[in-house]
Amino acid sequence: MGRTNHTETITRLQTLCPGIGQTASDGEPLVTPLVQSTTFWRDGVGSGAEHQYSRVSNPTVAALEKALGDLEQALPATCFATGMAAETALFLALLKAGDHVICGSGVYGGTTRLIRQLLSDLGVEADFVDATRPEAIRAAVRTTTKLIFVETPSNPSLEITDIEAVAVIARESGALLAVDNTFLTPVLQQPLDLGADISVYSTTKFIEGHSVALGGALVTRDEAVDERIRFIRKCTGAIQNPLNAWLTLNGLRTLPLRVERQSRTAEAVAAWLATHPQIVKVNHPSLATGRAAAIADRQHVGLDGARHGAVVSFEIDGGLDAGRQFVEALELCTLVEHVGSVETLVTHPASMTHADVPADQRRATGISDGLLRLSVGLEPASAIIADLKKGLEAVAACETVRDVVHEEAAACA
Ligand code: PLP
């Protein structure tokens, strides 16, 4: 996708989002109404009413689905209670016993747990591979491979997968490609335009954006895939509740504004961390070099300086102990198991989001015990940096105390 198209995409989304979900006809409410009813009137037996029972479809959920589909010029999305419910439906829709899935090793820990600890019991075979190397994906393809699942940038190492290259492998192998686009959202990356078959979202994160509503969504342009996913949702009853759909729709109205601002601030924070002597490693696509930088530049939509998302991860000199002291000294950044809200959040992936990922897979994907993940919010970069400085000063102070204790112990010995 060229930069001219990027500009068109940005303008389209910036224009679409503020009034998204509106029906624009005389006397209709300006904002999509919240319809909590579990069931709907029927004129008679065999009524063809659009909505009949809210486990299958609901007007408020349908408004969100239309909106999410429009963001990617796709069919209306299928919305779920959570991101994990969406992923479960995706796997049940496309995989059966004996089928094979290739999953990027750098995906969200819950995705790894679902595949390793639940799908495997149902007879689905899986390989976890380094998705930054399309050749590794190609090498893992079997005749039974039905699905390739990647997350880019990866979580929490922010490594980049070349969606177009993996889409070619999927097509040649007769498999479908699903991309978890939770971190960048359709505002910063359009997986379907790059050849993916399904975009996967935890709308709980940036799309809703205010930490008030769980949700998940699958977006596709493929009618057969869409029909199968809706069938699974009807069978499992995993639809999003109308209140959460309504809150998510409201969050969408400011999505471009939020992710652009948060991404811009994240670039400034990442650049500051990268020059700090106490930081041994910083991950953010804006700091990528070589091939990864070229891919990110090509596939991330967005304005210069605000194209690579709001998630940054980093490691402090001193490992886990230093990380703990750092987090405890923060006042503005909040320790939670979450990303994508309007306030800046910090997470310790090894003990929180990725605790169920086997330690060797964690190490192989750059999740050391000392790695911290920052989800940059709407506060000014200067305020976030001042808080991070406070954390680093606390770590340095602890090191000084430790050095004195060691020296005194050595003198006494
Ligand atoms: N995908 C990604 C990238 C996530 O970060 C998460 C949750 O943190 C999920 C999927 C699962 O979403 P949910 O928590 O809404 O079930």
Boltz pocket constraint, residues with backbone or C-beta under 6 A from the ligand:
constraints:
  - pocket:
      binder: B
      contacts: [[A, 81], [A, 82], [A, 83], [A, 84], [A, 85], [A, 108], [A, 110], [A, 151], [A, 155], [A, 180], [A, 182], [A, 183], [A, 201], [A, 202], [A, 203], [A, 204], [A, 205], [A, 214], [A, 215], [A, 216], [A, 337], [A, 338], [A, 339]]
      max_distance: 6.0
